[in-house]
Amino acid sequence: MPWPTLDDVRRLARWKPPLGVISIYLRLDPGDRGGRWRTELSNGLSSVLERKDGLGHEAATALRATCERLGERFADHERSLPRAEVGFVEVAAKAGSESWWAGHVSAESSPAAFFDEQPLVAPLVCMLERGASRGVALISAERVRLLEWAPGHVEELESWEMSVFSDDWRERKAQRPSDPARSQAVSASGRDQFEERLEENRHRFLGECGRLVAGPAEARRWSQLIIFGAADHVREFRRGLNLPGVAIGPGGDADLISEPAGKLEVALADAAKALDAERDRELVERTLESARGGMRGAAGTQETEAALAEARVDTLVLDAGFAARCEQLVRRALDGGANVVAVTGKAAELLSSVDGSAALLRY
């Protein structure tokens, strides 16, 4: 399935099948030849089965059957790429409803298998932005490439190139004129006019390419577009952009226009990581400053829970490493229509003094 959105997780969080749900979070490392993920899954399913002793006969039988199906599903799985697999499986005697997602981003902290009345969604929320697809534009004066990137995935979507016709000006080979100085002036003037027209055409071309990005961005639900190229070319390209709700991020001035798509993964991953780190830092600093100033901010579990209970939270900010213990905070945020942003690195360190959670408030 395509990588989920926050709205997908909102719907998942409301799911409550009669006998409960088993949530699966697998971290699959291609460098781990010992198959540690298999051990984690086996131990997780064993822990789930221990819960059957407190259930009635029907529920216990269904739980055992569901665990057996999950064991069979992964019995022959082999992984050659770094990726994660996330699933939510209805507990039932026979196969019931289930949802699965696979990607190259794993949860910072979560059990391999977890059983409850409803899905465990906090770890998935913390994976959303890091695993989501983003648009990438590579810009030069006369060529633009549009790609889609997600961790472990690069796909070229469009490549636009400006056609240059110079028939309206060319230096003619002719007999030596009687007035060389005048001839040189005319020739220079013609060259100047041609260069001016060429530059105008480049500006129009880049602006038009910017306008053409709107279709793919909407169809693929991008929340971010990363742009690489020289500053003057990027400026003209951005003039054509009309992408409400899409963050525009500078990737740098590296000349990647001729780089094969298959060799762009490292550069794109580094740019996305840097942009995410800066965005997360700014968000956490703004949230904590709002809380300290007694304005529209809450910091720490107690204040944040109180604000969530009153449906005052606009954005819940969490340390992604604490996802497993933040389930109730995340659920209340989802129920109240709040955004949820999970941060890592330096931004997460800033949250350590407030128990790993804070919130921007609506009022």
N, C-alpha and C positions, 0 to 999 in steps of 0.2 A: 504494500500500500504506500501511497505518497506520504511523505513526512507530515505528521499531524500539526494542526494549528491550535491556538489556545481555545478557539471555539469547539474544535473536535474534543479537546480534553474536558471542556465544560459539559458536553453531552455525555462523555464517558463517565464523568464524576457522578452523574445522576442515575447511572445504570445500577439496578439492584435486583438481580435475578433471585428466584425463590430460595435457592440453596447456597448462594454466595458465589464468590469469584476467586480464582487463583491468579495472582499477578506475577509475571515472569520478567526479570531483568537480568539478561546475560551479558557479560563482558567477554568478548572473544578475541584473544590475543594470538596472532599468527606466530609470534615468537615463542609461544608457550607449547613446546612439544609434548609436555606431559598431560595436556588436556585439563588444566586446572578448572576450566569452566564446567567440565563434566562433573567433577567432584563437587563444585559449588551447587550445581543444579541438583545432584543426587542428595546432598545434605539438606538442601532447601526443601525438596519434596518430602524427605523423611520428617522434617520438622512440621510440615503441613499435615502429614498423616497422623502425627501425634495428637492433633486437634480432634480427631474423629471420636476419641473416647468420650468427649463431652456432648456428642451429637446423638440424635435418634438414629434408628436403624437405616431409614431411607437416606438420610443425609450422609451417614458414615459410608454407606455402600457407594453412593454417588461420588463422594470425595475420593475414595480408593480408586474407583474406575477412572476418574479424571486424571489422577496422578499417574496411573498406568498409561493412559493415552499420551500424556506429556512425555513420559519416559520413552515410549515408542517413537514419538515424533522426532526426538533428538538422538535416538540410538545410532543412526548412521550419518549424522551430521558431520561434515568436515568443513573446516574454515581455512581458506588460504589468504584472506584479506583481513586487516584490522576492522572490526565492526562490532556492533551491538545488536541484540535482538530483544524486543520488548513485546510482551503479549498479555492479553487479559482473556481468561477462559472461564466460561460459565461452568460451575460445578453441576454435573448431571450424570445420571447412570449411562446414558448414551450421549453421543456428541451433541453439544449445544452451541450457543452463539460464542464467537470468539473474534478478537481483533489482534492483528500483529503488525509491527513496524520493524524495519531493519535499517541500520545506518552505520555511520562511522564515528558516532559520538556515544559514549556510554555514560551511565549515571555516575555522579561523583560518589554517592553513597546510597546503597539500597540492598535489600536482601535479594538473593537469586530467585526465591519463590516465597510468596506471601499469600495467606488465605484470610479472607474477611468477607463481611456482607457485601462490600462494594470494592471496586478497584483501588489499588494504591496508586494515586496519581501524582503526588508531589515530586517523586524522582523524574517522572516524564515531563512535568512542567519545567523542571530545571534543565532538561536536555533540549527543550524546544528551539530556542534561538541559536544555540551553538550548532545544531544539526540542520537548521533550515537552509533551503536554497537561496542564493543571492544572485542578483544580476552583476555582471562585470562588463565594463566597456573599455576597450583598448583604443586609444585615440591617436591619430597622426594628422598631418595637414590634409591629406587627400584619401585617407582610408580609416574606416571605423569597423571594429569587430565587436559583436555582442555575444557574450557567453553566459552560461549559468554554472555557478559553482556551489557545491556543498562538500563537506569533508569527504575526501575520497572520490569525488565526482567532478569532472569538468566536461561540459558539452558546449560545442560551438553552435550558435543559433543562426546568426546572420553575419554577413560580411559585405559592407558597402564601400564602393570605391568611386571616387570622382573621376569622370572622364574629362580630359583636358584637350581641347581643340585649339590649335594655334594658327589656323588658316587665316585668321583676321590680322595676323601680324607675322611677318617673317622678314629677315634681312635678305634682300635680293642681291644676287650676284649680277652685276651689270657693268657697263662701261664706266670708266673713271669719270666722274662728273667734273664740270668746269669749276665748281665752287666746293672744294672738299670740306671746308668748315661748315657750310650750310647743310651739306649732306649728312655729316656726322651729327649735327644738331637734330635734324629730322629723324635720323635713325634712333638717337637716344630718346627723343620724345616718344617715338613709337614703342620702344621697349618699356618706358615708364608707364605708358597707358596700358600696355599688355599686362604688366605686373600688377597694376592697380585692379584691373578687371579680374585677374587670376585670384588676387587676394579676396576680392568681394565674393567670387564664386566659392572659394574655400569656406568663407564665413557662412554663406547660405547653405552649403553642403553639410557642414557640421551641425548647424541649427536644425536642418531637416532630419538628420540622423537622430538627433536628440528627440524630436517629435515622434519618430518611428519606434522609440523604445517603449512607449506607453502600452502598446498592444501586448507584447510578450510579458511586460511587468505585471499587468493585470491578470492575464491568463495563468501565469505561474505563481501568482500571489507573493511576489517579492516584497519584503519589508525593507530591503537595502539594495542600493546600486553602488558598486565600487568602481571608481573611474581612474584609469592610468593614462598619463600623457602629459605633454608640455602644458604649462599653465595657460598660455594664450589659446591653445587649441581646446583645452578643457572648458575654458570660459565661454567660447562660442558654442560648444556642444551643450553646455548647461542652459544656455538661453533658450534652447528649444525644448527642454525637458518640462513636462507637465505631469508630475507623478505625486499626487496628493497621498500622504500616508507612507511614502517611501523615503527612507533616510538616504541622503547622498553622501557617500564617504570618499575622501581622497585616498587613492591607493599609492600615489607617488608619481614622479615624473620619469620612471623607468621606461625605456623604449621596448615594449613587448609586442609591437604590432605584427612582427614577422615570426614570433615565437610559436612553435607548434603547440596546440592545445594540450597535448600529452605531457609537455614539459612545464606547464604553468602552475601545477598544483602547489609547489612550495611557495612561490611568490604570492599566490592568491591566499593561501592559508596564513602566511605571515601578515599580510595586509589586513585580513579579517580579524586576526587575533589582536593586532595593535588597535584597530578601530573599536573592537569590543571592549578592550581594556580601558581605553580613554572614555568611552561612553559610560561604562559601569562606574568608573571613578567619579565622573561628574555627577551621575545620578545619586550615588551614595553620599557624596559630600553635600549635595543640595538637600537631600532628605534629612541628614543629620543636622544640618544648619537650620532647617525649618523646625525640627523638633526642639533644638536648643533655644531657638528664639520664641518658643511658645506659639508659633504660627501653625501652618498647616502641615504638621509633621508629628510622627510618633516614633519612639525608639524603644527597643526592648520588647520582650514577649508580652509583658503585662499591658503596657500602653497600646501595643499593636492589637492584641486580642480585644481590648475594650473598644478600639476604633472600628474593628471588623464587626463586632457585635452590633454597633450602631450604624453599619453600612456607610461609614464615612470614608473608607479607604479608596483612593483612586489608583494607587500603585503600591503593591506589596513588594518589598525588596528583601531577598533572602541570600544567605551564604549557601551556595549550591552544595557544599559539603555537609550541610545539616538537613538535607532534603527529607531523609527518612523520619526525622523527628518533627517535621513541620507539616504533617499531613492535615491536621485540623485547621491550621492557619491558611493553608492553600485552599482547602475546601470552602472555608468561609469567604475567602477572597473571590473564588470562582462563583459562588452563589450570589455574591453581592455585585457581580459584574466588574470587579476590579481587574486591572492588569497585574501580572505576576512576573517579576524579573529576578532571575537567579544569577548571582555574580560569583566570580572566582578571582584568584590572585590577589593583587593589592587591594582591590575594592572589597573583597571578602575580609581581608585583614582589618579594614576600617570598621567593619561591622562586629568585630570580635568583642568590643567593649560593650555592646548592647545585645548580647546573646544571639547574634547572627540574624537579627530581623529588625526591620524598620518599615515605615510606610509614609508615603505622601498622601495627604488627606484632601477630600473634596471641599470640606468646610471645617 
